Amino acid sequence: MIRGSRSMFPAFVAVTMAAASAPPLVAQTAHPSPGIDVAGMDRSVKPGDSFFNYANGTWLKQTDIPADRSSYGASAIVIEREGEKIDLAPPWRRVTLREAIKERSGIDVTEHPSREELAAAMDSEPDPEEGWGKLVDGLLSKEVEPSLMQPTFIVDYPVELSPFAKAHRSEDGLVERWEAFVGGIEIANSFTELNDPDEQRRRFEQQSEEAKRGDEEAQPYDEAFVEALEHGMPPTGGVGLGIDRLVMILTGARSLREVLLFPAMRN
């Protein structure tokens, strides 16, 4: 159920952009993101998932989000999903991935830097193909994401989860990346693009090791991409905003198949 003005969708997009302090819309081609091939199986992913992309200045800083809601020209934008009222007006909550996982599971992933240590803390026996990064991603998707009904930015991801993101400028082992969640669903993904070819080659080698372990979502080694970086790429970044997911949330649909004209798997 949607409560508010008749033109809720444009207002929601505007507020989402404002909350992330995104610059104007421009054309941009992004490297394929992991997991996109699960379309049709994951109810929040569809084949050829399309996004709006925003270039430059996407590293989310605390100072980027004014506390005064009137700065965005909206006092309240409220929707209802699964019986809970969701206030979309900025500012949105901002929490690190480490803090979010610790809040929900009691596990501080940084205190368990190896696969074996983290698995022991989770009191589980992971599949052989699951490395440390895969275990962290599992904690995020299973423990944290479903609880993020109110608009939330998760920031500061481990490098193992983000092979194309630039290293964090002040935190070792992290990258400059954030994701936005509403209604228990990820609606946007953003990071500062890695433009160092040597570091990108090293990241691909790490991903190759994960692929050998059996991780089907590990990024394949792309030498052509590294060679392109060697020719030079200016500092850049992007925000992928899932328009279909926004429609899903605003209409109360439980699956993307309900908002697509021609879903690949309707049943």
C-alpha positions, 0 to 999 in steps of 0.5 A, a space after each residue: 500500500 502506498 500513502 502520499 501524493 499521486 506521483 510517488 514514483 518520481 518522488 521516490 527516485 528523487 529522494 533516493 538520489 538525494 539520499 545518496 548525493 548522486 550527481 546528474 544522470 549520465 550514460 555509463 557502461 559498468 563491468 558485469 556484476 557477480 550473481 546476475 546470472 541467477 535471474 529467474 531463480 532469485 525473485 529480486 533479479 531479472 534477466 538483463 537487469 537494467 540500471 540507471 548509472 551515475 558517474 563520479 563522486 559516489 563514495 558516500 560520506 557522512 557529510 553528504 547527507 544533510 539532516 534537514 529533510 526540508 533540503 530535499 523538498 520532501 517532509 515525508 514519503 511513506 509506503 507500507 510493505 508486509 505490514 510495516 510502514 517505511 519512511 523514505 524521506 532522507 536522511 537514511 540510516 548509514 551503517 558499516 557492513 561489519 556493524 550490521 552483521 555484528 548487530 544481527 548475528 553477534 559475529 565481528 567478521 574482522 575478528 575472524 579473518 580466515 575461512 576456518 575461524 569465521 566458520 567456527 564463529 558461525 558454528 557451521 561447516 561451510 561448503 568446500 567452495 565457500 571462501 571467507 568472502 562467500 561466508 561474509 556475503 552469506 551473513 549479509 544476505 541471510 542475517 542482515 538484508 531481510 531485516 533492513 525494512 527501513 531505508 539503509 545504506 550499508 557501507 565499507 565492504 571487504 575487498 573480497 566481496 568487491 573485485 572491481 572497487 578501489 581500496 578504501 582511502 582510510 581503512 585497510 582491507 576494505 573498499 569504497 562501496 555502499 549498497 542501499 536497502 529498502 523493504 528488505 531488498 537491495 535497490 542500489 549498488 555503488 563503488 569507486 571504480 578500481 583503475 589500477 591495472 596491477 591491483 586489478 590483475 591481483 584481484 582477478 588472480 584472487 578470484 581465480 583461486 576462488 573459482 578453483 575452490 568451486 565458487 561459481 560466482 567468482 569473476 573470470 580473469 579478464 586480461 582484456 579489461 586489465 589491458 584497457 586499464 593499462 591504457 589509462 582510466 580516469 577516477 570514476 564511480 557509479 551507482 546502479 539503481 534498480 528501477 524494477 525493484 523500486 516498482 516492486 517495492 512501491 506496488 507491494 509486489 513480492 516478486 519482480 515477475 509481477 512487475 515485468 511485462 515479459 518475465 523469463 520465468 512467470 511460474 
